[in-house]
Amino acid sequence: MANQIGDYFAAYPDRDKAVKEIAQHLKNFWEPRMRREILAYLEQTGAPELNEPVRQAVHSLASAPPAVSR
Protein backbone atom coordinates (compact mmCIF):
# COMPACT_ATOMS: atom_id res chain seq x y z
CA MET A 1 0.00 0.00 0.00
CA ALA A 2 2.83 2.43 0.83
CA ASN A 3 4.34 1.95 -2.62
CA GLN A 4 0.97 2.73 -4.19
CA ILE A 5 0.92 6.01 -2.28
CA GLY A 6 4.45 6.63 -3.51
CA ASP A 7 3.36 5.91 -7.08
CA TYR A 8 0.72 8.62 -6.78
CA PHE A 9 3.25 11.20 -5.63
CA ALA A 10 5.84 10.11 -8.21
CA ALA A 11 4.25 12.61 -10.60
CA TYR A 12 5.53 15.47 -8.43
CA PRO A 13 8.46 17.16 -10.20
CA ASP A 14 10.07 18.04 -6.83
CA ARG A 15 11.23 14.79 -5.21
CA ASP A 16 11.73 16.35 -1.77
CA LYS A 17 8.16 17.65 -1.83
CA ALA A 18 6.94 14.20 -2.89
CA VAL A 19 8.73 12.61 0.08
CA LYS A 20 7.18 15.17 2.45
CA GLU A 21 3.73 14.59 0.97
CA ILE A 22 4.08 10.82 1.29
CA ALA A 23 5.09 11.21 4.95
CA GLN A 24 2.21 13.59 5.57
CA HIS A 25 -0.21 11.15 3.95
CA LEU A 26 1.04 8.37 6.23
CA LYS A 27 0.62 10.65 9.25
CA ASN A 28 -2.86 11.77 8.25
CA PHE A 29 -4.43 8.56 7.03
CA TRP A 30 -2.61 5.59 8.52
CA GLU A 31 -3.61 4.55 12.00
CA PRO A 32 -0.80 4.57 14.59
CA ARG A 33 -0.52 0.77 14.60
CA MET A 34 0.14 0.77 10.84
CA ARG A 35 2.79 3.47 11.21
CA ARG A 36 4.48 1.53 14.03
CA GLU A 37 4.51 -1.61 11.89
CA ILE A 38 6.09 0.06 8.88
CA LEU A 39 8.64 1.80 11.11
CA ALA A 40 9.53 -1.55 12.68
CA TYR A 41 9.78 -3.09 9.21
CA LEU A 42 12.17 -0.31 8.16
CA GLU A 43 14.26 -0.70 11.29
CA GLN A 44 14.44 -4.50 11.13
CA THR A 45 14.94 -5.01 7.41
CA GLY A 46 15.81 -1.68 5.82
CA ALA A 47 12.52 -2.00 3.91
CA PRO A 48 14.02 -3.22 0.63
CA GLU A 49 10.59 -3.64 -0.94
CA LEU A 50 9.68 0.02 -0.54
CA ASN A 51 10.34 2.49 -3.32
CA GLU A 52 13.11 4.93 -2.40
CA PRO A 53 10.85 8.00 -1.88
CA VAL A 54 8.56 5.92 0.33
CA ARG A 55 11.51 4.59 2.32
CA GLN A 56 12.71 8.18 2.84
CA ALA A 57 9.23 9.24 3.92
CA VAL A 58 8.98 6.40 6.42
CA HIS A 59 12.46 7.22 7.68
CA SER A 60 11.36 10.82 8.24
CA LEU A 61 8.49 9.51 10.37
CA ALA A 62 11.01 7.71 12.53
CA SER A 63 12.93 10.90 13.17
CA ALA A 64 9.86 13.09 13.69
CA PRO A 65 8.94 14.04 17.24
CA PRO A 66 6.02 12.03 18.62
CA ALA A 67 2.57 13.49 18.23
CA VAL A 68 1.07 15.06 21.32
CA SER A 69 -2.26 13.51 22.23
CA ARG A 70 -4.88 15.56 23.99
MMTF fields as JSON, N, C-alpha, C and O atoms, coordinates in Angstrom:
{
  "mmtfVersion": "1.0.0",
  "mmtfProducer": "UNKNOWN",
  "numBonds": 279,
  "numAtoms": 280,
  "numGroups": 70,
  "numChains": 1,
  "numModels": 1,
  "chainsPerModel": [1],
  "groupsPerChain": [70],
  "chainIdList": ["A"],
  "bondAtomList": [4, 2, 8, 6, 12, 10, 16, 14, 20, 18, 24, 22, 28, 26, 32, 30, 36, 34, 40, 38, 44, 42, 48, 46, 52, 50, 56, 54, 60, 58, 64, 62, 68, 66, 72, 70, 76, 74, 80, 78, 84, 82, 88, 86, 92, 90, 96, 94, 100, 98, 104, 102, 108, 106, 112, 110, 116, 114, 120, 118, 124, 122, 128, 126, 132, 130, 136, 134, 140, 138, 144, 142, 148, 146, 152, 150, 156, 154, 160, 158, 164, 162, 168, 166, 172, 170, 176, 174, 180, 178, 184, 182, 188, 186, 192, 190, 196, 194, 200, 198, 204, 202, 208, 206, 212, 210, 216, 214, 220, 218, 224, 222, 228, 226, 232, 230, 236, 234, 240, 238, 244, 242, 248, 246, 252, 250, 256, 254, 260, 258, 264, 262, 268, 266, 272, 270, 276, 274],
  "bondOrderList": [1, 1, 1, 1, 1, 1, 1, 1, 1, 1, 1, 1, 1, 1, 1, 1, 1, 1, 1, 1, 1, 1, 1, 1, 1, 1, 1, 1, 1, 1, 1, 1, 1, 1, 1, 1, 1, 1, 1, 1, 1, 1, 1, 1, 1, 1, 1, 1, 1, 1, 1, 1, 1, 1, 1, 1, 1, 1, 1, 1, 1, 1, 1, 1, 1, 1, 1, 1, 1],
  "groupList": [{"groupName": "MET", "atomNameList": ["N", "CA", "C", "O"], "elementList": ["N", "C", "C", "O"], "formalChargeList": [0, 0, 0, 0], "bondAtomList": [1, 0, 2, 1, 3, 2], "bondOrderList": [1, 1, 2], "singleLetterCode": "M", "chemCompType": "L-PEPTIDE LINKING"}, {"groupName": "ALA", "atomNameList": ["N", "CA", "C", "O"], "elementList": ["N", "C", "C", "O"], "formalChargeList": [0, 0, 0, 0], "bondAtomList": [1, 0, 2, 1, 3, 2], "bondOrderList": [1, 1, 2], "singleLetterCode": "A", "chemCompType": "L-PEPTIDE LINKING"}, {"groupName": "ASN", "atomNameList": ["N", "CA", "C", "O"], "elementList": ["N", "C", "C", "O"], "formalChargeList": [0, 0, 0, 0], "bondAtomList": [1, 0, 2, 1, 3, 2], "bondOrderList": [1, 1, 2], "singleLetterCode": "N", "chemCompType": "L-PEPTIDE LINKING"}, {"groupName": "GLN", "atomNameList": ["N", "CA", "C", "O"], "elementList": ["N", "C", "C", "O"], "formalChargeList": [0, 0, 0, 0], "bondAtomList": [1, 0, 2, 1, 3, 2], "bondOrderList": [1, 1, 2], "singleLetterCode": "Q", "chemCompType": "L-PEPTIDE LINKING"}, {"groupName": "ILE", "atomNameList": ["N", "CA", "C", "O"], "elementList": ["N", "C", "C", "O"], "formalChargeList": [0, 0, 0, 0], "bondAtomList": [1, 0, 2, 1, 3, 2], "bondOrderList": [1, 1, 2], "singleLetterCode": "I", "chemCompType": "L-PEPTIDE LINKING"}, {"groupName": "GLY", "atomNameList": ["N", "CA", "C", "O"], "elementList": ["N", "C", "C", "O"], "formalChargeList": [0, 0, 0, 0], "bondAtomList": [1, 0, 2, 1, 3, 2], "bondOrderList": [1, 1, 2], "singleLetterCode": "G", "chemCompType": "PEPTIDE LINKING"}, {"groupName": "ASP", "atomNameList": ["N", "CA", "C", "O"], "elementList": ["N", "C", "C", "O"], "formalChargeList": [0, 0, 0, 0], "bondAtomList": [1, 0, 2, 1, 3, 2], "bondOrderList": [1, 1, 2], "singleLetterCode": "D", "chemCompType": "L-PEPTIDE LINKING"}, {"groupName": "TYR", "atomNameList": ["N", "CA", "C", "O"], "elementList": ["N", "C", "C", "O"], "formalChargeList": [0, 0, 0, 0], "bondAtomList": [1, 0, 2, 1, 3, 2], "bondOrderList": [1, 1, 2], "singleLetterCode": "Y", "chemCompType": "L-PEPTIDE LINKING"}, {"groupName": "PHE", "atomNameList": ["N", "CA", "C", "O"], "elementList": ["N", "C", "C", "O"], "formalChargeList": [0, 0, 0, 0], "bondAtomList": [1, 0, 2, 1, 3, 2], "bondOrderList": [1, 1, 2], "singleLetterCode": "F", "chemCompType": "L-PEPTIDE LINKING"}, {"groupName": "PRO", "atomNameList": ["N", "CA", "C", "O"], "elementList": ["N", "C", "C", "O"], "formalChargeList": [0, 0, 0, 0], "bondAtomList": [1, 0, 2, 1, 3, 2], "bondOrderList": [1, 1, 2], "singleLetterCode": "P", "chemCompType": "L-PEPTIDE LINKING"}, {"groupName": "ARG", "atomNameList": ["N", "CA", "C", "O"], "elementList": ["N", "C", "C", "O"], "formalChargeList": [0, 0, 0, 0], "bondAtomList": [1, 0, 2, 1, 3, 2], "bondOrderList": [1, 1, 2], "singleLetterCode": "R", "chemCompType": "L-PEPTIDE LINKING"}, {"groupName": "LYS", "atomNameList": ["N", "CA", "C", "O"], "elementList": ["N", "C", "C", "O"], "formalChargeList": [0, 0, 0, 0], "bondAtomList": [1, 0, 2, 1, 3, 2], "bondOrderList": [1, 1, 2], "singleLetterCode": "K", "chemCompType": "L-PEPTIDE LINKING"}, {"groupName": "VAL", "atomNameList": ["N", "CA", "C", "O"], "elementList": ["N", "C", "C", "O"], "formalChargeList": [0, 0, 0, 0], "bondAtomList": [1, 0, 2, 1, 3, 2], "bondOrderList": [1, 1, 2], "singleLetterCode": "V", "chemCompType": "L-PEPTIDE LINKING"}, {"groupName": "GLU", "atomNameList": ["N", "CA", "C", "O"], "elementList": ["N", "C", "C", "O"], "formalChargeList": [0, 0, 0, 0], "bondAtomList": [1, 0, 2, 1, 3, 2], "bondOrderList": [1, 1, 2], "singleLetterCode": "E", "chemCompType": "L-PEPTIDE LINKING"}, {"groupName": "HIS", "atomNameList": ["N", "CA", "C", "O"], "elementList": ["N", "C", "C", "O"], "formalChargeList": [0, 0, 0, 0], "bondAtomList": [1, 0, 2, 1, 3, 2], "bondOrderList": [1, 1, 2], "singleLetterCode": "H", "chemCompType": "L-PEPTIDE LINKING"}, {"groupName": "LEU", "atomNameList": ["N", "CA", "C", "O"], "elementList": ["N", "C", "C", "O"], "formalChargeList": [0, 0, 0, 0], "bondAtomList": [1, 0, 2, 1, 3, 2], "bondOrderList": [1, 1, 2], "singleLetterCode": "L", "chemCompType": "L-PEPTIDE LINKING"}, {"groupName": "TRP", "atomNameList": ["N", "CA", "C", "O"], "elementList": ["N", "C", "C", "O"], "formalChargeList": [0, 0, 0, 0], "bondAtomList": [1, 0, 2, 1, 3, 2], "bondOrderList": [1, 1, 2], "singleLetterCode": "W", "chemCompType": "L-PEPTIDE LINKING"}, {"groupName": "THR", "atomNameList": ["N", "CA", "C", "O"], "elementList": ["N", "C", "C", "O"], "formalChargeList": [0, 0, 0, 0], "bondAtomList": [1, 0, 2, 1, 3, 2], "bondOrderList": [1, 1, 2], "singleLetterCode": "T", "chemCompType": "L-PEPTIDE LINKING"}, {"groupName": "SER", "atomNameList": ["N", "CA", "C", "O"], "elementList": ["N", "C", "C", "O"], "formalChargeList": [0, 0, 0, 0], "bondAtomList": [1, 0, 2, 1, 3, 2], "bondOrderList": [1, 1, 2], "singleLetterCode": "S", "chemCompType": "L-PEPTIDE LINKING"}],
  "groupTypeList": [0, 1, 2, 3, 4, 5, 6, 7, 8, 1, 1, 7, 9, 6, 10, 6, 11, 1, 12, 11, 13, 4, 1, 3, 14, 15, 11, 2, 8, 16, 13, 9, 10, 0, 10, 10, 13, 4, 15, 1, 7, 15, 13, 3, 17, 5, 1, 9, 13, 15, 2, 13, 9, 12, 10, 3, 1, 12, 14, 18, 15, 1, 18, 1, 9, 9, 1, 12, 18, 10],
  "groupIdList": [1, 2, 3, 4, 5, 6, 7, 8, 9, 10, 11, 12, 13, 14, 15, 16, 17, 18, 19, 20, 21, 22, 23, 24, 25, 26, 27, 28, 29, 30, 31, 32, 33, 34, 35, 36, 37, 38, 39, 40, 41, 42, 43, 44, 45, 46, 47, 48, 49, 50, 51, 52, 53, 54, 55, 56, 57, 58, 59, 60, 61, 62, 63, 64, 65, 66, 67, 68, 69, 70],
  "secStructList": [7, 2, 2, 2, 2, 2, 2, 2, 2, 6, 6, 7, 1, 7, 2, 2, 2, 2, 2, 2, 2, 2, 2, 2, 2, 2, 2, 2, 2, 1, 7, 2, 2, 2, 2, 2, 2, 2, 2, 2, 2, 2, 2, 2, 2, 7, 7, 6, 6, 1, 7, 2, 2, 2, 2, 2, 2, 2, 2, 2, 2, 2, 2, 1, 7, 7, 7, 7, 7, 7],
  "xCoordList": [0.826, 0.0, 0.873, 0.555, 1.96, 2.827, 3.414, 3.525, 3.789, 4.337, 3.28, 3.609, 2.038, 0.971, 0.821, 0.588, 0.953, 0.922, 2.11, 1.979, 3.26, 4.453, 4.275, 4.731, 3.613, 3.364, 2.525, 2.756, 1.558, 0.718, 1.57, 1.426, 2.451, 3.251, 4.469, 5.191, 4.707, 5.838, 5.696, 6.682, 4.483, 4.253, 4.75, 4.867, 5.044, 5.532, 6.918, 7.788, 7.139, 8.457, 9.533, 10.718, 9.128, 10.066, 10.076, 9.115, 11.156, 11.227, 11.139, 10.486, 11.784, 11.727, 10.295, 9.863, 9.565, 8.164, 7.349, 6.471, 7.643, 6.937, 7.176, 6.245, 8.415, 8.73, 7.957, 7.394, 7.923, 7.18, 5.695, 5.043, 5.156, 3.726, 3.396, 2.35, 4.29, 4.076, 4.064, 3.191, 5.033, 5.092, 3.839, 3.278, 3.41, 2.215, 0.98, 0.116, 0.903, -0.211, -0.215, -1.263, 0.959, 1.042, 0.635, -0.018, 1.012, 0.623, -0.882, -1.511, -1.448, -2.857, -3.813, -4.876, -3.442, -4.426, -4.111, -4.987, -2.914, -2.609, -2.805, -2.406, -3.419, -3.605, -2.243, -1.341, -2.101, -0.796, -0.201, 1.01, -1.042, -0.521, 0.161, 1.222, -0.449, 0.141, 1.481, 2.443, 1.529, 2.792, 3.862, 5.016, 3.487, 4.477, 4.991, 6.181, 4.101, 4.506, 5.466, 6.451, 5.188, 6.086, 7.42, 8.461, 7.394, 8.642, 9.47, 10.687, 8.818, 9.525, 10.092, 11.212, 9.313, 9.775, 11.022, 11.988, 11.002, 12.167, 13.375, 14.481, 13.156, 14.257, 14.84, 16.056, 13.979, 14.436, 15.031, 15.933, 14.519, 14.939, 15.558, 16.192, 15.376, 15.808, 14.765, 14.957, 13.666, 12.524, 12.921, 12.646, 13.566, 14.025, 12.9, 13.133, 11.694, 10.586, 9.921, 9.097, 10.279, 9.684, 10.45, 11.673, 9.706, 10.343, 11.148, 10.811, 12.205, 13.105, 12.399, 12.653, 11.523, 10.851, 9.997, 9.897, 9.389, 8.562, 9.458, 9.13, 10.572, 11.512, 11.981, 12.063, 12.286, 12.707, 11.586, 11.832, 10.367, 9.228, 9.035, 8.801, 9.134, 8.979, 10.129, 9.924, 11.316, 12.46, 12.223, 12.582, 11.627, 11.364, 10.348, 10.395, 9.433, 8.488, 9.222, 8.865, 10.253, 11.01, 11.747, 11.935, 12.161, 12.932, 12.064, 12.557, 10.768, 9.86, 9.531, 9.454, 9.337, 8.944, 7.569, 6.74, 7.318, 6.02, 4.89, 5.058, 3.745, 2.568, 2.101, 2.211, 1.589, 1.072, -0.414, -1.172, -0.833, -2.259, -2.905, -2.291, -4.126, -4.875, -6.03, -6.781],
  "yCoordList": [-1.19, 0.0, 1.258, 2.227, 1.253, 2.434, 2.74, 3.903, 1.694, 1.946, 2.528, 3.326, 2.152, 2.726, 4.215, 5.011, 4.584, 6.009, 6.707, 7.799, 6.062, 6.627, 6.781, 7.766, 5.815, 5.909, 7.147, 7.819, 7.433, 8.619, 9.884, 10.75, 9.99, 11.204, 11.22, 12.216, 10.153, 10.105, 11.142, 11.512, 11.607, 12.605, 13.99, 14.885, 14.169, 15.466, 15.724, 14.857, 16.881, 17.162, 17.38, 17.171, 17.794, 18.036, 16.807, 16.566, 16.032, 14.788, 15.028, 14.259, 16.079, 16.352, 16.629, 16.183, 17.367, 17.65, 16.361, 16.163, 15.487, 14.199, 13.383, 12.789, 13.356, 12.608, 13.201, 12.461, 14.526, 15.169, 14.866, 14.631, 14.868, 14.586, 13.131, 12.845, 12.225, 10.816, 10.663, 9.997, 11.281, 11.208, 11.82, 11.277, 12.945, 13.591, 12.719, 12.642, 12.066, 11.155, 10.02, 9.669, 9.456, 8.37, 8.863, 8.136, 10.093, 10.655, 10.88, 10.6, 11.391, 11.774, 10.59, 10.592, 9.59, 8.563, 7.163, 6.298, 6.92, 5.59, 5.635, 6.594, 4.601, 4.55, 4.294, 3.739, 4.696, 4.567, 3.161, 3.006, 2.146, 0.771, 0.499, -0.125, 0.969, 0.766, 1.499, 0.968, 2.719, 3.466, 2.765, 2.686, 2.254, 1.534, 0.303, -0.004, -0.396, -1.607, -1.294, -2.006, -0.241, 0.06, 0.615, 0.389, 1.336, 1.798, 0.615, 0.589, -0.357, -1.553, -2.326, -2.835, -2.405, -3.088, -2.387, -3.047, -1.065, -0.311, -0.573, -0.811, -0.526, -0.7, -2.116, -2.294, -3.109, -4.495, -4.987, -5.825, -4.456, -5.015, -3.998, -4.371, -2.713, -1.684, -1.438, -0.596, -2.166, -2.004, -2.052, -1.116, -3.145, -3.218, -3.237, -2.946, -3.575, -3.642, -2.29, -2.142, -1.309, 0.023, 0.805, 0.712, 1.573, 2.49, 3.514, 3.821, 4.033, 4.926, 6.146, 6.454, 6.861, 7.999, 7.582, 8.312, 6.412, 5.92, 5.574, 5.893, 4.931, 4.59, 5.872, 5.915, 6.909, 8.176, 8.783, 9.324, 8.694, 9.243, 8.505, 9.124, 7.187, 6.399, 6.724, 6.848, 6.858, 7.216, 8.562, 8.744, 9.498, 10.819, 10.696, 11.467, 9.734, 9.514, 9.04, 9.397, 8.231, 7.706, 8.812, 8.733, 9.832, 10.9, 12.073, 13.024, 12.005, 13.086, 12.977, 11.872, 14.11, 14.043, 13.393, 13.53, 12.69, 12.027, 13.048, 14.164, 12.63, 13.491, 13.643, 12.717, 14.798, 15.06, 14.755, 15.355, 13.829, 13.515, 14.375, 14.714, 14.707, 15.559, 14.803, 15.35],
  "zCoordList": [0.0, 0.0, 0.0, -0.689, 0.758, 0.825, -0.548, -0.936, -1.282, -2.618, -3.547, -4.424, -3.377, -4.193, -3.898, -4.808, -2.65, -2.281, -2.937, -3.489, -2.866, -3.509, -5.005, -5.587, -5.64, -7.084, -7.41, -8.416, -6.552, -6.779, -6.754, -7.617, -5.771, -5.629, -6.552, -6.594, -7.281, -8.213, -9.323, -9.96, -9.552, -10.597, -10.181, -11.019, -8.888, -8.432, -9.027, -8.942, -9.619, -10.197, -9.131, -9.393, -7.943, -6.835, -5.929, -5.198, -5.974, -5.212, -3.705, -2.998, -3.204, -1.766, -1.329, -0.266, -2.155, -1.834, -1.854, -1.015, -2.813, -2.887, -1.617, -1.073, -1.15, 0.078, 1.252, 2.059, 1.353, 2.446, 2.35, 3.368, 1.148, 0.969, 1.31, 1.892, 0.946, 1.293, 2.82, 3.378, 3.482, 4.948, 5.569, 6.52, 5.025, 5.567, 5.362, 6.235, 4.21, 3.951, 4.985, 5.528, 5.247, 6.232, 7.609, 8.357, 7.956, 9.251, 9.33, 10.35, 8.24, 8.251, 8.149, 8.771, 7.376, 7.034, 7.537, 7.516, 7.978, 8.524, 10.02, 10.682, 10.549, 11.996, 12.658, 12.032, 13.914, 14.587, 14.525, 14.37, 14.646, 14.597, 13.256, 13.211, 12.165, 10.843, 10.729, 10.175, 11.256, 11.207, 12.032, 11.611, 13.21, 14.035, 13.291, 13.344, 12.603, 11.886, 10.745, 10.55, 9.996, 8.878, 9.388, 8.77, 10.504, 11.11, 11.598, 11.412, 12.218, 12.683, 11.492, 11.544, 10.433, 9.214, 8.669, 8.288, 8.633, 8.158, 9.055, 8.569, 10.355, 11.287, 11.223, 11.296, 11.088, 11.132, 9.822, 9.817, 8.699, 7.412, 6.463, 5.476, 6.761, 5.817, 4.744, 3.866, 4.81, 3.912, 2.427, 1.675, 2.017, 0.628, -0.407, -1.58, 0.019, -0.942, -1.167, -2.069, -0.349, -0.537, -1.598, -1.702, -2.377, -3.323, -2.523, -1.38, -3.126, -2.399, -1.792, -0.627, -2.523, -1.884, -0.689, 0.297, -0.784, 0.327, 1.512, 2.654, 1.245, 2.321, 3.021, 4.249, 2.241, 2.842, 3.674, 4.752, 3.181, 3.921, 5.235, 6.273, 5.191, 6.423, 7.376, 8.584, 6.84, 7.678, 8.35, 9.514, 7.634, 8.235, 9.371, 10.329, 9.271, 10.369, 11.617, 12.74, 11.4, 12.531, 13.263, 14.476, 12.547, 13.174, 13.613, 14.219, 13.304, 13.691, 15.174, 15.712, 15.838, 17.242, 17.364, 16.464, 18.46, 18.623, 18.696, 19.189, 18.193, 18.235, 19.674, 20.477, 19.981, 21.32, 21.314, 20.551, 22.156, 22.231, 23.306, 24.317, 23.062, 23.994, 24.578, 25.386]
}
